[in-house]
Amino acid sequence: MSYLWTSEYVSPGHPDKIADQISDTVLDAYLRVDPRAKVAVETMVKGNTIYLCGEITSAVELSQADIEKEIRNTVSLIGYNREEYGFNAESCTMIFDISEQSREINQSVVLGNERVGAGDQGLMLGYCTRETPTFMPPALHLAKQIINHAYDGIHTVYGGEDMLRPDMKSQVTLRIDQKGVQEVDTVLLSCCHSEKMNLEEVKNYVQSHVVPNVIKDNPEHIQRWFTDNTKYLINPAGTWNVGGPKTDAGLTGRKIVCDQYSADAPIGGGAFSGKDSSKVDRSAAYLSRYLALHTLKNNEESNKILVQLAYAIGVEHPVSYRIVDQDTKREFGLGEFSLEDLTPKAIQDRFGLLKPIYLETARKGHFGNKTYTNNGIEYYAWDYNDHFY
């Protein structure tokens, strides 16, 4: 018996991802001037308007003009820098409704003597699998790679000319049996494009650039999943010239399934973007991925590890944790880690979470990215590196 299994992914130019990147742009702006700023910012984009609301408490005040400048730069880098897109970094309107963090919440989080209580209650999940080089679920791994190559082609293939447009969605369906993934059944990709491209040109771009590069970037066992039976649905609804916020509202946190592990594992209910690291929705989710990877590395007989952490607001230590082999149901302890490693302060210190690293996660995804350092700042310290191979 075999079955079909599907995951999707979206580009940085998708309206929901625009909102995520704007929220994390604001967070990074505050962390650059006050690493201990408490930020919880939500964004909505629609038409040519950005709505920003939430709570910020910081020792350094940024002017609205400063924040607007950062946001316009982010929107431009995403690719919305032409009036014909209906959403434009230069001309968009911004509406702000931001207050300070609740005094009661602030007192429960800032405990003094470098102690930090969890910013809210909640449960967080971490997951990893040996099936892909990124240790991410196979369908999600491929859906993300397809988007990465399709979106990068805006500049690498078309030189930034108005041909492909930033809004894109992918979906990959795999055929799986008791031995694992057998083949890619269907690749679905919808790309917004200018009137200068017809549908056949979009399809040719995907078949000549996107698919070959995805195959080339993967190890041999994944390359074999692409077969003569694989179906390709490219812009199945036809031409798509108008996308982004002009046609669809975007909201922070509405892509948490893409942000985590798709349907291959349970996911935590909290969104990541726009939240500083005292919010365990984000920081403990990063730690959960880290614990999953380390457990997988230290247990060669396991192939899939699932981690759950749960916290109570104002309390340093988690109220529960579980580390389990998803296939065999074998339970694991913390191993080399202790409960002290699971506090918000310890997580912040381990991963450098007081630094302005978050726009990158909203742009490239929170998991499945190799750890790297740029200008002395480490990015994705909770994810994998060459040490895991």
N, C-alpha and C positions, 0 to 999 in steps of 0.2 A: 504493500500500500504506500502511495506517495500522496503528498498534499502540496498546495500552493501557499506561499507566505509572502506578504508584501510590506514594504516600508517606503516612506516618502521623505523628501528633503526639499528645502526652499533656498533660494539665493539671497544674498544680502540685500537685493533690491525688492524682495517681497515686502508688502506693506507691514506685516507683523515684525519682520526682521529689521526694517527701518526703525520702527518704534523701539525695539530692543537696543539697537545701536545708539539711538539718541539718549535713552535712559542711561546707558553705560558711559556715554560721552560726558554726561553731567556728573556721574559718579567719579570718573577719572579726573575731571577738572577740579573737583573738591579735594580728592586725595593728593593731588600734586601740591596743594597749599596747606592741607591739614590732614595728615594720614589717619587721624582718629575721628574724622568727620562721620556723622551718622546720617546716612542717605537712604531714602526709600522713594524712588521717583518712578512714576508711571507716565507713559506717553501714548497719545493717540494721534494718528495722522489721517487726514481725509482731505481730498481736494488739494489745495495749496496752503493748508493750515496745519500747524503743529500745536497740539494741546499738551501742556506739561503740568502735572500736578503731583503732590506728594508732600513729604516731610524731609527737611534738612536741618541738622544742627551742627554748626561748625564754628571753630574758634576764629576762622578767617571768612569774612563775607565776600562773596563774589557778586559783582553787579550783574544785572540782567543783560546788559550789553556784552559783558565778558562771556556769559553762558551762550547767548545767541551766536556770537562769533564762533565758538567751538562747535555748536550744532550745525551751523551753515557749512563749516568745513567738512564735517562728517557726511552730511547729505550730499555734498558735491563729490566727495571721494566715492560714495556708493554709486554715483553715476547720474544723479538727478540734477543736471546742470544745463538743461535746455528748456525753454518755455514751452516747446511743443509737447513735452512730457506731461504737462499739466501740474507737475510738482517740481519746483525749482529752488535750489539752494539759495539763490540770490533774492528771489522775490517772495518766498513763502512768508506767511504771517505766523507769529508765535503768540500763544496765549498761555500765561503762567498763573497757576494757583498753588503756591507752595507755602507751607507753614513750618514751624519747628516741630521736632519730634515730641511726642507726648512726654510730659515730665515724669509720669508714672513709669512709662516704658524705659525712659532714659535712666532712671534710678535703679531699675531692675537689671539693666545691662551693664552699666558702669559700676562695678562693685568696689573699686578702689584697690590700691596695692597691685596694680597691673592685672587684676582679676576681671574677667568678662563673663557675664551671664548670657545664656542664649537669648537672642532677640525675640524669639517667639517659640511657641510649641510647634511640633510638626515631626514628620518622619521623612527620612531621606534614604535613597537607594543608590547603590553602586553596583556595577556589573562589568564583567569582562569575559572574553572567550578567546580560545586559541585559533579560531577558524579564520581570522583575518590578521594581516600584519599590524593593524591598528588596535587589535584586541576588541573591536566593536562588532556588533551583530552583522552578519554578511549582507543582508538586504540593505540595511542602513549604510553600511560601509560603501557599497556600490552607488547607492542613491546620492550620497554626499560627493563621491568622486565625480559623478556625472555632472552635478551642479558646478563643482569647482572648475572643471575643464570648460564647460559651456560658458560660465560667467567670465573666466579669465580671457576667453577668446574675444571679448569686447575690445580688449587692448592688444592681445598678442596676435590675433588674426586680423582684426579690423582697425587697429590703430586708434581706437577711441572715436572713430567716425560713427555717425548715427545710423547704424545697421542693426545690430542686436541691441536690445534695451535691457535694463537691469532686472526686471521682474521675471523670475523663472521658477518652475516647480518640476521636480523629478519624482519618479516612482519606479521601484524595481520589484518584480515578482519572481520568486525562486521556486523551483520544484525540488522538494525535499523528501527523502525516505529515511528508513531506519539507519542507513549508512551516512546520512548527512545530506548536504546540498549536492544535487545532481546536475542541475543546469539553471541558467537564467531563462525563465519562461518568457517574460515580457519586460521591456524597457519603455517607460513612458516619460517623455520630456516635452514640456510646453515652454516655449521661449517667446517673450514679447519681442517684436522686431519692427523696424521702420517700414514705411510704405515702399521704400526702395528695394526691399527684399520680397520675393514671392515665396510661396510655400515650398516649392521644390528647392529653392536655394537654402532655406532653413534646414530642410531634410538632408541636403547634401553636406551642409556644415556639420551636422551631428554625425553623419555616417563617415565623413572623411577626417574630421578632427576630434570630436568628443569621444566616440566609441573606441577608436584605435588607441588613443592616449590612456583611456581608462584600462584597457586590456594590457597595454605595455607597462603600466605602473603597478601591476599586481603580480604576485608569484604564480608559478605555473599551475598550481592546483586551482586557482581562481580563474586563470585564463581559460582553462578547459570548461568552465561553466558556460561560456559563450559558445553556442552551437549553431548549426544550420537551422535548428528549430526555433531559435530565439526570435521573438516578434518585437518590432520596433514601432511604437506609436508616437510620432513626432507631430506636435500641434494637432492632435486628433480633432479638435473643434474647428480647425481651419486657420486662416490668417488671424494674427493677434497683434494689432498695432497700438492699442491703448491699454496700458496696465498701470501698476503702481497705485498710489493713493488717489489718483484721479477717478479710478473705477471701484476701488475697494478700500474700506477703512482698515487701518492697522493698529494693533494694540500690543503693548508690552506683555510678554508672558503667554501669548496665545499659541506659541509653538513649543510648549514644554515637552511634547512627545518627540519632536525632532531634536530638541536640545538634549534629551537624555538617551534612551536606548530603544526607541520605537516600541513596538509591542512585544519584543523579545524578552523583556523583563518588566516587572512592576516598576513604576516610577513614583517619585515623591510628588506631592501635589503643588508644591510651591514653585513659582517662577524664580529665575536667577537675576535677570538683568535689572539694573537700577538699584540694587541692594548692596550695601557695604557688608563686610565679612562678619559683623556681629550677628547678621541674619543667617541662622544655620540652614535655612532653605538653600542657601548657596554654599557656604563654607563647608558644612557637613556633607553635602552632596559631593563636593570635591574630595573630601577625606574618604568617603565611601568608595569612590572609584580607586583611590590610592590603596586602600585596604584590600580591595578585590584583586588588584594587580599583584600586590605583594603576596597574597595568599596563593594565587595561581602560580607565581614564580617559584614558590617554596614547596609546591605539591604537584610534582610532574604527572601524577596519575589523574589529576583533575583537568577538565577542559573548560568548564564554565563556572564562575564564582559569582554569587549574589550576596550583597551586604545590605543590611538595614540598620540605620541609626535612628533614634528618636530622642527628642529633647523637650524639656518644659521651660517656659519662659522664665528668665531670671535665674536659672539653675545652670551651674557650670558643666556638670557631668551628664552624660546621656541617661535617660531613664531605661533605655534598653539598647542592646546591640545583638545582631545575629550575623554570622558568616557561614554560608552553606554552599556546598557543591550543588548546582542546579540540577545536574543529571542524577547523581547517586544519592543525594540528600544527606551526605556526610556533613556533620557539623564541625566547625573549626573554632578555636579560641582566638584571642588577639595575637598570639605568637609573640613577636618581638615588641609589640606595642602594649601599653598599659592604659588604664582609664584616664590617667593624667594627659595622655596624648590626644584624648578625644574632646578636650575642652575647647571652647571658641578661641581662647588666647593661644593655646598650643597649636591649633590649626593655623591661625594667623601667622605665627612665628615660623612654622614648618614650611609654608608655601609662599611666604612674603605677600600676604593678602592685604597689607596696608599700602601697597604700592599701586600706581595707576595702570593696571594690567587688564582692565575689564572690557574695553571696547574691542580688543582683539578676540575675546571669547564670544562676544555677540556677533562678530564678523565671521569668524572661522569655526565656530562651534565650541562647546565647552569640553568635549571629550573626543578621544581619538586623534589627538594632536601631539606630536613628539615634543618633549620639553626642550626649550632653547633659551639662550640668553642674548639680549640685545641692549646695548648701552648700559650694561651693568645690571639690568633687571631681568630676572628669570620669569619666563612665561610658561604656563602649564606645568608647574612643578608637581602637580598631583597626578600627571598623566605618565605615559610610558617614555622610555628612552632606550638607547642601545643596550643598556644593561639587562633589559628584559628578554632579549633575543637569545 
